[in-house]
Amino acid sequence: MSDAVSPLAEPFPALPAIAGVTPRVARAGYKAWGRCDLTYVELVDGTAVAGVFTRNVCCSSEVDLGRRNVAQGRARALVVNAGNSNAFTGYRGREAVEQIMAQVAEGLGCPADQVFVSSTGVIGVPLPKDKARDGVAAAMAAAPCTWEDAARTIGTTDTFPKGAMATALVDGRTVTLAAIIKGSGMIAPDMATMLGYIFTDCAIASTYLQDLLSEANRRTFSCITVDSDTSTSDTVLAFATGAAGNALLTGPDAPGADAFAAALEEICRQLAHLVVKDGEGAQKFIAVSVTGAVSDESARKVGLAIANSPLVKTAIAGEDANWGRVVMAVGKAGEPADRDRLSIGFGGTWAARDGQPLPDYDEAPVAAHLKGQEVSIEVDLGLGHGRATVWTCDLTHGYISINADYRS
């Protein structure tokens, strides 16, 4: 974790314990730092699992094996390594992951494919097997820790630990969701965009949990970007122990299914926003809202073109109401747009309508809005009913400094 804390940081919430879930941490020493860098979470037998993973074709073995293992629908443990992504490491990297899976499986007496492993950090360095073995052994023997400890342990360039919670009434019972996430840079939506873990006591079929997580991801994690770069290791996993005792949720018609789906999407949105607020060098949190598109997906792509534009992001960093840069980004998005129907605003003040500047446009309220830490950009394409909101941060010299010195 970085010593300098993001000005957009939020305090870590008081997350509840989830029945059937026990987090622990240890120091494996993957980097020369004096802190814990391995999080181990033990899950009760029968825990359902779902996951979404990066589409980066240079993904890590952790992603390959996780994608394979999630299909069988059950989980007994999670291991997260920080400081070494173990990506682009060939057979040696895969052997290290398989060693971790086998070690935990032997300790718990479960199949190896019920052990999920994630790693984050520098690309191209095989995960040291000896450090992994000793770290896992120490974690499995450690006393249970808090969610905040677990969240701090999985961080790399993060400046603050991130967590969120939600509840839902399902079958007359209150079910609880608690989650932690890491992410600060190399954040762009190509599915998950970081390492995130959601734990709930809800009883839910793994296939339905997968449907809900995939849908929630589409509207949350796949709508954020810090730098347009998609990591080799991005993973979001959801684990459901069933300890709440509700009738098993098997589909959208089950009692309480809507409430649980809403709670899952809400916790994903909270986590997604926290990642953007910890964007490397971020000083401002930006919401880009696009309406009037030919479809929701088209609106999302236009929003991402704006959110990923260095010119737009640096203008916001400089508090410059240069709406022409937004026009440029809309035009390059590759989506249907009509110059003569386009409208653009900041913070609820329209600067241009129907393809031309407003004659009575007053830049003063826009300038005042851009001085705040939370900035909104509104775009209406005037073509249809598609809409989407994308979240990003500004681009400052801090991003360059962090990434220029990343390996040192």
KEGUMI-374094 format. One record per residue (C-alpha): chain; x, y, z. Coordinates in Angstrom, 2 decimals. Example, Ala and Ser with C-alpha at 12.3 -4.5 7.8 and 13.67 -1.06 7.14 Angstrom:
FIVO  chaine       xx       yy       zz
FIVO       A    12.30    -4.50     7.80
FIVO       A    13.67    -1.06     7.14
***
This chain:
FIVO  chaine       xx       yy       zz
FIVO       A     0.00     0.00     0.00
FIVO       A     1.22     3.49    -0.86
FIVO       A     2.10     5.95     1.92
FIVO       A     0.36     8.86     0.14
FIVO       A    -3.40     8.48     0.45
FIVO       A    -5.75     9.49    -2.37
FIVO       A    -7.69    12.71    -1.65
FIVO       A   -10.79    10.74    -2.72
FIVO       A   -10.18     7.97    -0.16
FIVO       A   -13.08     6.69     1.88
FIVO       A   -12.77     5.17     5.37
FIVO       A   -12.94     1.40     5.55
FIVO       A   -16.48     0.39     6.60
FIVO       A   -17.35    -1.82     9.54
FIVO       A   -17.88    -5.04     7.62
FIVO       A   -19.78    -7.85     9.37
FIVO       A   -18.54   -11.39     9.72
FIVO       A   -20.06   -13.79     7.20
FIVO       A   -20.98   -17.19     8.61
FIVO       A   -18.84   -19.86     7.01
FIVO       A   -16.06   -17.44     5.97
FIVO       A   -12.76   -17.08     7.86
FIVO       A   -10.07   -14.67     6.57
FIVO       A    -6.42   -14.86     7.62
FIVO       A    -3.22   -13.12     6.48
FIVO       A     0.51   -13.84     6.48
FIVO       A     3.79   -12.54     5.10
FIVO       A     5.23   -14.60     2.24
FIVO       A     7.84   -11.99     1.32
FIVO       A     7.07   -11.71    -2.38
FIVO       A     8.63    -8.22    -2.30
FIVO       A    11.08    -6.51     0.03
FIVO       A     8.39    -4.95     2.17
FIVO       A     7.66    -5.35     5.83
FIVO       A     4.00    -6.24     5.65
FIVO       A     1.66    -9.14     5.03
FIVO       A     1.24   -10.00     1.37
FIVO       A    -0.83   -13.19     1.39
FIVO       A    -4.54   -13.35     2.19
FIVO       A    -6.14   -16.74     2.84
FIVO       A    -9.89   -17.17     3.20
FIVO       A   -11.32   -20.49     4.33
FIVO       A   -14.88   -21.29     3.23
FIVO       A   -17.31   -23.78     4.68
FIVO       A   -17.90   -26.98     2.74
FIVO       A   -20.61   -26.54     0.10
FIVO       A   -19.90   -22.87    -0.63
FIVO       A   -21.11   -21.84    -4.09
FIVO       A   -18.82   -19.77    -6.31
FIVO       A   -19.12   -17.60    -9.40
FIVO       A   -16.53   -15.50   -11.17
FIVO       A   -15.69   -13.11   -13.97
FIVO       A   -12.18   -12.83   -15.36
FIVO       A   -10.05   -10.69   -17.64
FIVO       A   -10.18   -11.19   -21.39
FIVO       A    -6.53   -10.16   -21.71
FIVO       A    -5.02   -12.95   -23.83
FIVO       A    -1.74   -12.71   -21.89
FIVO       A    -3.55   -13.61   -18.67
FIVO       A    -1.94   -15.39   -15.72
FIVO       A    -2.21   -19.08   -14.83
FIVO       A    -4.30   -17.99   -11.86
FIVO       A    -6.90   -16.69   -14.30
FIVO       A    -6.72   -19.74   -16.55
FIVO       A    -7.19   -22.14   -13.63
FIVO       A    -9.80   -19.95   -11.94
FIVO       A   -11.87   -19.78   -15.10
FIVO       A   -11.71   -23.56   -15.36
FIVO       A   -12.41   -24.24   -11.70
FIVO       A   -15.34   -21.85   -11.35
FIVO       A   -17.32   -24.03   -13.76
FIVO       A   -17.67   -26.79   -11.14
FIVO       A   -19.45   -24.33    -8.85
FIVO       A   -17.92   -25.05    -5.42
FIVO       A   -15.18   -23.40    -3.34
FIVO       A   -13.38   -24.18    -0.07
FIVO       A   -10.63   -21.56    -0.07
FIVO       A    -9.20   -18.42    -1.62
FIVO       A    -5.52   -17.43    -1.69
FIVO       A    -4.47   -13.96    -2.89
FIVO       A    -0.79   -13.06    -3.38
FIVO       A     0.35    -9.41    -3.59
FIVO       A     3.60    -8.14    -5.08
FIVO       A     3.94   -10.63    -7.91
FIVO       A     1.30   -11.13   -10.62
FIVO       A     2.86   -14.44   -11.75
FIVO       A     1.72   -13.53   -15.28
FIVO       A     3.76   -14.31   -18.40
FIVO       A     5.75   -16.86   -16.43
FIVO       A     5.08   -20.05   -18.43
FIVO       A     5.06   -23.49   -16.88
FIVO       A     6.89   -22.30   -13.75
FIVO       A     4.10   -19.89   -12.94
FIVO       A     1.44   -22.55   -13.46
FIVO       A     3.34   -25.03   -11.29
FIVO       A     3.42   -22.47    -8.46
FIVO       A    -0.36   -22.01    -8.63
FIVO       A    -0.98   -25.75    -8.76
FIVO       A     1.33   -26.18    -5.76
FIVO       A    -0.71   -23.67    -3.75
FIVO       A    -3.96   -25.36    -4.75
FIVO       A    -2.65   -28.80    -3.80
FIVO       A    -1.22   -27.59    -0.48
FIVO       A    -4.49   -25.98     0.61
FIVO       A    -6.57   -28.88    -0.68
FIVO       A    -4.52   -31.34     1.34
FIVO       A    -4.92   -29.24     4.46
FIVO       A    -8.69   -28.94     4.05
FIVO       A    -9.33   -32.39     2.62
FIVO       A   -11.04   -31.05    -0.49
FIVO       A   -10.53   -31.28    -4.26
FIVO       A    -7.82   -28.96    -5.59
FIVO       A   -10.27   -27.36    -8.02
FIVO       A   -12.15   -25.88    -5.04
FIVO       A    -9.12   -23.71    -4.18
FIVO       A    -8.99   -20.36    -5.99
FIVO       A    -5.76   -18.40    -6.36
FIVO       A    -5.15   -14.80    -7.47
FIVO       A    -1.91   -12.87    -7.76
FIVO       A    -1.20    -9.19    -8.38
FIVO       A     1.97    -7.19    -8.91
FIVO       A     4.88    -7.15   -11.34
FIVO       A     4.48    -9.15   -14.57
FIVO       A     7.11   -11.60   -15.78
FIVO       A     8.54   -12.95   -12.53
FIVO       A     7.55   -16.53   -11.57
FIVO       A     5.99   -16.80    -8.12
FIVO       A     8.69   -18.31    -5.86
FIVO       A     7.50   -21.76    -4.84
FIVO       A     9.37   -21.80    -1.54
FIVO       A     7.93   -18.46    -0.44
FIVO       A     4.49   -19.54    -1.59
FIVO       A     4.70   -22.79     0.37
FIVO       A     5.85   -21.11     3.57
FIVO       A     3.40   -18.24     3.20
FIVO       A     0.41   -20.52     2.71
FIVO       A     1.43   -22.65     5.69
FIVO       A     1.73   -19.53     7.87
FIVO       A    -1.61   -18.19     6.71
FIVO       A    -3.47   -21.45     7.33
FIVO       A    -2.07   -21.52    10.87
FIVO       A    -2.70   -17.83    11.60
FIVO       A    -5.45   -16.43    13.77
FIVO       A    -8.50   -15.03    11.97
FIVO       A    -8.12   -11.39    10.93
FIVO       A   -10.41    -8.47    10.17
FIVO       A   -11.72    -7.65     6.72
FIVO       A    -9.61    -4.50     6.77
FIVO       A    -6.47    -6.57     7.38
FIVO       A    -7.40    -8.80     4.45
FIVO       A    -8.06    -5.78     2.21
FIVO       A    -4.75    -4.11     3.09
FIVO       A    -2.86    -7.31     2.42
FIVO       A    -4.04    -7.69    -1.19
FIVO       A    -3.11    -4.10    -2.14
FIVO       A    -0.18    -3.05    -4.32
FIVO       A    -0.19     0.59    -5.47
FIVO       A    -3.51     1.10    -3.65
FIVO       A    -3.45     4.02    -1.22
FIVO       A    -6.32     2.87     1.00
FIVO       A    -8.04    -0.45     1.78
FIVO       A   -11.40    -0.91     0.09
FIVO       A   -14.48    -2.70     1.34
FIVO       A   -18.27    -2.60     1.02
FIVO       A   -21.36    -4.32     2.39
FIVO       A   -25.04    -4.76     1.57
FIVO       A   -28.03    -6.69     2.88
FIVO       A   -31.20    -8.13     1.35
FIVO       A   -34.38    -9.75     2.61
FIVO       A   -34.61   -13.20     1.06
FIVO       A   -37.30   -15.71     1.97
FIVO       A   -38.02   -13.77     5.16
FIVO       A   -34.37   -13.81     6.24
FIVO       A   -31.78   -11.08     6.14
FIVO       A   -28.80   -12.13     4.06
FIVO       A   -25.53   -10.19     4.23
FIVO       A   -22.86    -9.44     1.66
FIVO       A   -19.34    -8.24     2.54
FIVO       A   -16.59    -7.56     0.01
FIVO       A   -13.02    -6.37    -0.40
FIVO       A   -11.24    -5.21    -3.52
FIVO       A    -7.88    -3.95    -4.74
FIVO       A    -7.21    -1.81    -7.75
FIVO       A    -5.59     1.50    -8.57
FIVO       A    -3.92     1.31   -11.98
FIVO       A    -4.09    -0.90   -15.07
FIVO       A    -7.85    -0.45   -14.76
FIVO       A   -10.07    -0.67   -17.86
FIVO       A   -13.27    -2.60   -18.42
FIVO       A   -12.73    -5.84   -20.25
FIVO       A   -14.69    -7.69   -17.62
FIVO       A   -13.53    -7.28   -14.04
FIVO       A   -10.70    -4.72   -13.91
FIVO       A    -9.05    -5.63   -10.58
FIVO       A    -9.11    -8.27    -7.82
FIVO       A   -12.43    -8.28    -5.97
FIVO       A   -14.02   -10.81    -3.63
FIVO       A   -17.63   -10.87    -2.47
FIVO       A   -18.81   -13.10     0.37
FIVO       A   -22.42   -13.77     1.36
FIVO       A   -24.35   -16.12     3.62
FIVO       A   -27.17   -16.40     1.09
FIVO       A   -28.17   -19.85    -0.14
FIVO       A   -28.02   -19.59    -3.92
FIVO       A   -27.27   -21.99    -6.76
FIVO       A   -23.87   -21.37    -8.32
FIVO       A   -25.37   -21.14   -11.81
FIVO       A   -27.78   -18.39   -10.77
FIVO       A   -25.04   -16.61    -8.80
FIVO       A   -22.97   -16.65   -11.99
FIVO       A   -25.82   -15.10   -13.98
FIVO       A   -26.27   -12.33   -11.41
FIVO       A   -22.55   -11.59   -11.09
FIVO       A   -22.09   -11.41   -14.86
FIVO       A   -25.00    -9.00   -15.18
FIVO       A   -23.86    -6.84   -12.26
FIVO       A   -20.36    -6.75   -13.72
FIVO       A   -21.69    -5.43   -17.02
FIVO       A   -23.16    -2.36   -15.34
FIVO       A   -20.44    -1.74   -12.73
FIVO       A   -16.90    -3.09   -13.13
FIVO       A   -17.17    -2.97   -16.92
FIVO       A   -18.12     0.71   -16.68
FIVO       A   -14.97     2.01   -14.99
FIVO       A   -11.59     3.00   -16.32
FIVO       A    -8.49     4.65   -14.91
FIVO       A    -6.01     4.34   -17.77
FIVO       A    -7.58     2.17   -20.52
FIVO       A    -5.22    -0.73   -19.69
FIVO       A    -6.69    -4.17   -18.97
FIVO       A    -4.70    -6.25   -16.50
FIVO       A    -3.45    -9.78   -17.04
FIVO       A    -4.87   -10.82   -13.66
FIVO       A    -8.32    -9.22   -13.32
FIVO       A   -10.70   -11.36   -11.29
FIVO       A   -13.92   -10.92    -9.36
FIVO       A   -15.21   -13.89    -7.39
FIVO       A   -18.45   -14.25    -5.41
FIVO       A   -18.78   -16.89    -2.69
FIVO       A   -22.08   -17.93    -1.07
FIVO       A   -21.99   -20.13     2.02
FIVO       A   -25.75   -20.68     2.40
FIVO       A   -25.50   -20.17     6.17
FIVO       A   -28.40   -17.69     6.24
FIVO       A   -30.78   -20.62     5.91
FIVO       A   -33.03   -19.14     3.24
FIVO       A   -34.67   -21.31     0.62
FIVO       A   -32.15   -21.88    -2.16
FIVO       A   -32.29   -19.20    -4.85
FIVO       A   -32.29   -20.96    -8.20
FIVO       A   -33.62   -18.28   -10.53
FIVO       A   -35.29   -14.87   -10.86
FIVO       A   -38.72   -16.14    -9.83
FIVO       A   -37.59   -17.33    -6.37
FIVO       A   -38.80   -15.27    -3.37
FIVO       A   -36.23   -12.57    -2.63
FIVO       A   -34.28   -13.07    -5.86
FIVO       A   -34.83    -9.47    -6.95
FIVO       A   -33.67    -8.14    -3.58
FIVO       A   -30.50   -10.23    -3.64
FIVO       A   -29.73    -9.24    -7.24
FIVO       A   -30.11    -5.56    -6.31
FIVO       A   -27.84    -5.97    -3.27
FIVO       A   -25.18    -7.75    -5.34
FIVO       A   -25.21    -5.03    -8.00
FIVO       A   -25.08    -2.32    -5.33
FIVO       A   -22.03    -3.83    -3.65
FIVO       A   -20.33    -4.19    -7.05
FIVO       A   -21.06    -0.53    -7.78
FIVO       A   -19.62     0.55    -4.44
FIVO       A   -16.46    -1.45    -5.09
FIVO       A   -16.11    -0.13    -8.64
FIVO       A   -16.35     3.47    -7.45
FIVO       A   -13.73     2.85    -4.76
FIVO       A   -11.26     1.60    -7.36
FIVO       A   -11.72     4.73    -9.47
FIVO       A   -11.35     6.94    -6.38
FIVO       A    -7.98     5.29    -5.82
FIVO       A    -6.91     5.69    -9.44
FIVO       A    -3.18     6.30    -9.60
FIVO       A    -2.64    10.03    -9.16
FIVO       A    -6.40    10.73    -9.09
FIVO       A    -7.61    14.07    -7.75
FIVO       A   -11.15    13.99    -9.15
FIVO       A   -13.88    11.36    -9.53
FIVO       A   -15.67    11.73   -12.87
FIVO       A   -19.08    10.38   -13.91
FIVO       A   -19.76    10.39   -17.66
FIVO       A   -23.48     9.99   -18.39
FIVO       A   -24.53     9.30   -21.97
FIVO       A   -28.16     9.39   -23.10
FIVO       A   -29.91     9.34   -26.46
FIVO       A   -27.78     6.54   -27.89
FIVO       A   -29.05     3.86   -30.25
FIVO       A   -28.56     1.25   -27.48
FIVO       A   -27.27     0.94   -23.94
FIVO       A   -24.12    -0.78   -25.19
FIVO       A   -23.48     1.98   -27.70
FIVO       A   -23.91     4.54   -24.92
FIVO       A   -21.37     2.65   -22.80
FIVO       A   -18.83     2.65   -25.62
FIVO       A   -19.26     6.37   -26.19
FIVO       A   -18.89     6.96   -22.45
FIVO       A   -15.67     4.93   -22.39
FIVO       A   -14.25     6.87   -25.34
FIVO       A   -14.75    10.05   -23.31
FIVO       A   -13.50     8.55   -20.06
FIVO       A   -10.37     7.13   -21.69
FIVO       A    -9.43    10.31   -23.54
FIVO       A    -6.16    11.76   -22.15
FIVO       A    -7.26    15.18   -23.44
FIVO       A   -10.56    15.04   -21.58
FIVO       A    -8.95    13.68   -18.41
FIVO       A    -6.18    16.29   -18.37
FIVO       A    -8.70    19.07   -19.01
FIVO       A   -10.62    17.95   -15.92
FIVO       A    -7.37    17.79   -13.96
FIVO       A    -6.69    21.38   -14.99
FIVO       A   -10.29    22.40   -14.23
FIVO       A   -10.65    23.57   -17.84
FIVO       A   -14.21    23.56   -19.23
FIVO       A   -13.00    22.55   -22.68
FIVO       A   -16.10    20.81   -23.98
FIVO       A   -14.58    20.58   -27.46
FIVO       A   -12.49    17.67   -26.19
FIVO       A   -15.71    15.82   -25.34
FIVO       A   -16.95    16.44   -28.88
FIVO       A   -13.72    14.93   -30.19
FIVO       A   -14.07    11.84   -28.00
FIVO       A   -17.68    11.24   -29.06
FIVO       A   -16.67    11.49   -32.68
FIVO       A   -13.84     8.96   -32.40
FIVO       A   -15.85     6.36   -30.45
FIVO       A   -16.88     4.44   -33.58
FIVO       A   -20.52     4.48   -32.51
FIVO       A   -23.53     6.11   -34.19
FIVO       A   -23.51     9.87   -33.53
FIVO       A   -24.82    12.93   -35.34
FIVO       A   -22.86    16.14   -34.96
FIVO       A   -26.02    18.22   -35.39
FIVO       A   -27.92    16.41   -32.60
FIVO       A   -25.14    16.29   -30.03
FIVO       A   -25.52    18.09   -26.67
FIVO       A   -22.83    18.41   -23.98
FIVO       A   -22.88    19.65   -20.40
FIVO       A   -20.93    19.71   -17.15
FIVO       A   -22.50    19.43   -13.71
FIVO       A   -26.02    19.94   -15.07
FIVO       A   -25.13    23.06   -17.10
FIVO       A   -25.45    22.58   -20.86
FIVO       A   -22.67    24.15   -22.91
FIVO       A   -23.88    22.99   -26.33
FIVO       A   -27.22    21.83   -27.68
FIVO       A   -28.10    20.23   -31.01
FIVO       A   -24.63    20.54   -32.44
FIVO       A   -23.79    24.12   -31.54
FIVO       A   -22.79    26.26   -28.56
FIVO       A   -25.64    27.80   -26.58
FIVO       A   -25.74    31.55   -27.20
FIVO       A   -26.35    32.28   -23.52
FIVO       A   -23.82    29.75   -22.20
FIVO       A   -22.30    30.93   -18.92
FIVO       A   -19.03    29.16   -18.12
FIVO       A   -18.90    30.39   -14.51
FIVO       A   -21.04    27.59   -12.95
FIVO       A   -19.14    25.00   -14.98
FIVO       A   -15.81    26.37   -13.81
FIVO       A   -17.07    26.23   -10.22
FIVO       A   -18.24    22.65   -10.71
FIVO       A   -14.85    21.56   -12.09
FIVO       A   -13.11    22.82    -8.95
FIVO       A   -14.85    20.14    -6.89
FIVO       A   -13.62    16.60    -6.31
FIVO       A   -16.65    15.02    -8.03
FIVO       A   -17.25    16.03   -11.64
FIVO       A   -20.05    15.04   -14.00
FIVO       A   -20.06    15.16   -17.80
FIVO       A   -23.40    14.85   -19.58
FIVO       A   -23.75    13.87   -23.23
FIVO       A   -26.99    13.45   -25.16
FIVO       A   -26.66    11.97   -28.65
FIVO       A   -30.27    12.62   -29.66
FIVO       A   -30.60     9.34   -31.55
FIVO       A   -32.52     6.90   -29.36
FIVO       A   -33.20     5.66   -25.85
FIVO       A   -29.86     4.01   -24.99
FIVO       A   -28.14     5.23   -21.85
FIVO       A   -25.14     4.38   -19.69
FIVO       A   -22.92     5.87   -17.01
FIVO       A   -19.16     5.33   -16.97
FIVO       A   -16.86     6.33   -14.11
FIVO       A   -13.25     7.46   -14.34
FIVO       A   -10.74     9.85   -12.76
FIVO       A    -8.59    12.69   -13.98
FIVO       A    -5.09    12.20   -15.37
FIVO       A    -2.35    13.94   -13.39
FIVO       A     1.43    13.89   -13.16
FIVO       A     0.99    11.57   -10.18
FIVO       A     0.01     8.75   -12.55
FIVO       A     3.29     9.15   -14.41
FIVO       A     5.34     9.25   -11.20
FIVO       A     3.74     6.11    -9.78
FIVO       A     4.14     4.04   -12.93
FIVO       A     7.63     5.31   -13.80
FIVO       A     8.85     4.05   -10.41
FIVO       A     6.61     0.94   -10.17
FIVO       A     9.32    -1.72   -10.06
FIVO       A    11.73     0.15    -7.79
***
